[in-house]
Amino acid sequence: MTQFPAVRASGQSGPARLGERAARTLVSELARINDPKAALLVGVAPESAVLAAAIDALLPGDTLTVVPAERVSATALREQVTAQGRWVADRVRVVDSLAEAEPAKVVVAGEAFVGTAEETRGAIEALSKYLADGAVLCLATAVGRTAGAAAELDRQGALYGVGDDLVLRNSPPVRVYRLRFTPADAATAERLAPAYRPSSVPLTRGMHIDSNGVAAAGIALGLAALTRLARPKSKLWLLPALAAAPVAAFFRDPERDVPEDPSAVVAAADGQVLSVQRLHDERFGDGEFLRIAVFLSVLDVHVNRSPVAGKVVDYFVADGGFVNAMKPDAEHNVAAYTVLDTTHGTVVVAQRTGLIARRIVQRAPIGALLARGERFGLIRFGSRTDVYLPVEAAEPLVGPGDKVVGGSTVIARWR
């Protein structure tokens, strides 16, 4: 069988461990496809967290083909699968070699990559032969320890990437890449659940803090520590120390119940509706658009969600000013535009800066498929989010002054 280079940490003889969080991230594409699908998992051992995560992600109608890692017995894997009961055994097939596998909708490399760029490229080419049309290849590499593999995966990601995630809560930390070599149509997004993202830290089952908030709070606490060391008799260290909690709270990322109604268009962010108007914007096509603008105060959740299911076909940033986001002139502020192709036409989400906001985060590369209500970015501090919908296809359900909740409030409905 074709073998793939395994991660080896410095001073260790075995492959680097992919823990539960990294494993869940690696198989997230499998977990979010609601249609019956075939998946292929290559290079795992019976005790692998990736194997456990892949089995947990299976739905009725799914099938999973598993190829053992180097020096792992296929018999041992079969015994592991059989021990989990008939439901799993009926859906999971263990083969002796990759040559016995068939094309799949999701292909996952069960071990993180290491080695040279050439070895990594060869492994990707071998795995890509088992991708069905529009399928996704999921790979991982250790951060800071595998320069050749990381460089090649970065190159592949720039050419074919439809998303990547950094998983810090793993030893060693890993980066997970999702590659698609043949296009997927926008209609596929309508059959997806929002993707699992490791870019937030769970506080409770329903509340997370985005990684930006963790970093900001860490900086505040670091400043407090340095201030206390530099001026031990001063109370100035209390200022950054007390600021850490509210700074982290600004980046809160609550779970949301996304409406199942396929005709629903949901709010892209929390806040207050500023305006609902019809307009033309030649950057997005010749047709007329319905634009719903929402103002986010510093007290609102600033994580942005996709209002519809669609495929990211363009992304660009327009230069401008930093006017108060509640004022009409904020239309000319710095803004990031994410353009989605949907079965109803072109939809655009504009993340606009405000008087305080100076930083936009967008995590959905061109080619990515977004489910309705899926997180795709955030804006730091007060700001504005606009949703553009084709006029002939959408009917607005909100008006100026209405409060909306990102991912939950239905702001319009497809006709």
URNOR-V896486 format. One line per field, one symbol per residue. ss: DSSP state (a for helix, b for strand, c for the rest). psi: psi as a letter, one per 40 degrees, with the letter a starting at -180 (. if undefined). A space follows every 10 residues. Layout:
# URNOR-V896486
ss = ???
psi = ???
This chain:
# URNOR-V896486
ss = cccccbcbcc ccccbcccca aaaaaacaaa aabccccbbb bbbbccccaa aaaaaaaccc ccbbbbbbcc cccaaaaaaa aacccaaaac cbbbbccaaa cccbbbbbbc ccbcccaaaa aaaaaaaacc bbbbbbbbbb bbccccaaaa aaaaaaaaaa bbbbbbbccc cccbbbbbbc cccccaaaaa abcccccccb bbccccbbbb aaaaaaaaaa aaaaaaaaaa ccccccaaaa aaaaaaaaaa cbbbcccccc cccbbbcccc bbbbbbbbbb cccccccbbb bbbbbbcccc ccbbbccccb bbbbbbbbcc bccccccaaa aabcbbbbbb bbccbbbbbb bbcccccccb bbccccccbb ccccbbbbbc ccbbbbbbbb aaabbbcccc ccbbcccccb bbbbc
psi = ihiihihhih eieiiihhad ddddddeddd dehdihihih hhgiidehdd ddddddeiih eiihhhhiih ehhddddddd ddeeidddde ehhhididde iiiidhhhhe iiiiaidddd ddddddddee hiheihhhii iiheegdddd ddddddddde hfiihhgdgi hiiihhihih eiiiidddde eiihihheei hhdidehihi dddddddddd dddddddddd gdeieddddd ddeddddddd figiiihhhe heehhiieii ahhdihihii hedeieiiih hhhhhhieei hehiihdihi hheihihhia afiheeidee deihihhhhh hieeahhhhh hiiaddhehh hhehiheihh ihehheaihh aiaihhhhih deeihieiih eihihhedhh eihh.
